[in-house]
Amino acid sequence: MSRIMLPILSRAPFTAGLTRAAPTLPACWRSTTRSSMGLSPAAPISADNWHGTTIISVRKDNQVVVAGDGQVTVGGAVVMKPNAIKVRRLGKDVIAGFAGSTADAITLFERLEGRIEAFPGQLLRACVELAKAWRTDKYLRKLDALLIVSDAEVSLMITGTGDVLEPADGVVAIGSGGSYALAAARALVDTELTAEEIARKSMGIAADMCVYTNHNLVVECIDMDQVDNEQNEQSKK
């Protein structure tokens, strides 16, 4: 009897026929990128590009108010201090607030105080002189902060690029939540609310929307009628 030899089958699982290649996108899709569409690459969103706080100044009727929150954020993620004081008086009749580096802002405050003493009653000129030094001085130009300065006559924002800006409507805001506070204040300025009430409500809205702003407010006010009365008394003497 002759033997019949049967083929030996492999014990490997039968998967060769089930293997599928990864799907590929159509050529028109693969080539559609930001560069091919004529767009520049999207810039990364970083908290380092913003000054993590909110400062606002509101001027209405016979009152000028500067308000700021107290949150200090380190590294864009850690709240190190919730009750920092970022609004202070410079002399008797000038209020200033800052957003940015605390040490840099204190240095600028000291320089501004010197300018105010050199030009008493001329806040605009004092701020222009500070902006000129801030822009041209080799040491000062490295300071990273924004300032809002107000007195009974004018409200100003000072930047490190040499800008001294006076708002047309008496409302100005800076910091990471400045846009929210500014929009809220402009919406409320035509109501019956006082300048202080507008500033507090606007800061509350900014604190609800901006993670770098809290509800611990420092508010300083100037009563323009009181300042006028004091100046009249001094002139009589």
RAMOFEN-V168297 format. One record per pair of residues at least 12 apart in sequence whose ideal C-beta (glycine too) atoms are under 8 Angstrom apart, sorted by the first residue. I is the first residue (numbers start at 1). GAP is how many residues later the second one is. Records with the same first field share a line. If there is no record, write none. Layout:
I->GAP  GAP
//
This chain:
46->30
47->26  29  129  165
48->28
50->125  126  162
51->48  49  94  95  123  124  125
52->19  20  21  24  47  123  124  160  161
53->15  16  18  19  33  46  47  122  123  124  159  160
54->14  15  45  119  120  121  122  123  124  126  127  149  152  153  156  158  159
55->12  13  31  32  42  43  44  91  93  118  119  120  123
56->12  92  115  116  117  122  125  126  129  143  146  147  150
57->38  40  91  93  98  114  115  116  142
58->112  113  127  131  137  138  140  141  144
59->91  96  111  112  136
60->110  129  134  135  138
61->133  134
62->161  162  163
63->131  132  133  158  159  160  161
64->31  86  87  88  91  131  157  158  160
65->130  131  133  134  154  155  156  157
66->21  29  30  31  82  84  133  153  154
67->20  30  129  132  133  136  150  151  152  153
68->18  19  29  135  149  150
69->17  108  134  137  138  144  145  146  147  148  149
70->12  13  14  15  16  144  146  147  148
71->13  141  142  143  145
72->12  30
73->139
79->135
82->132  134
83->133
84->18
85->133
86->12  13  16  19  132
87->131  132  133
88->21  132
89->131
90->19  22  23  26  59
91->22  25  26
93->58  59  129  134
94->22  29  55  56  57
95->54  55  56  125  127
96->13  16  51  52  53  54
97->50  51  77
98->47  48  49  50
99->46  47  75  76  77  79
100->44  45  46
101->42  43  44
104->39  40  41
105->40  42
107->33  36
108->22  26  32  35  37  39  50
111->19  22  23  29
112->14  15  18  35  37
115->12  14  15
123->26  28  30  31  33
124->30  32  40  42
127->22  29  31  37
128->36
130->28
131->27  28  31  32  33
132->30
134->24  26  28
135->25  26  27
141->19
143->17
144->16
145->15
146->12  13  14  28  29
147->12  27
148->24  25  26
150->72
151->71
152->70  72  75  76
154->12
155->12  15  17
156->16
157->15  17
169->17  20
170->19
171->14  15  18
173->12  29  33
175->37  38
176->34  36  37
177->29  30  32  33  35  36
178->28
180->22  25  26  29  30
181->21  22  24  25
182->20
184->17  18  21  22
185->13  14  17
188->13  14
195->26
196->23  25
199->20
200->17  19
203->12  14
//
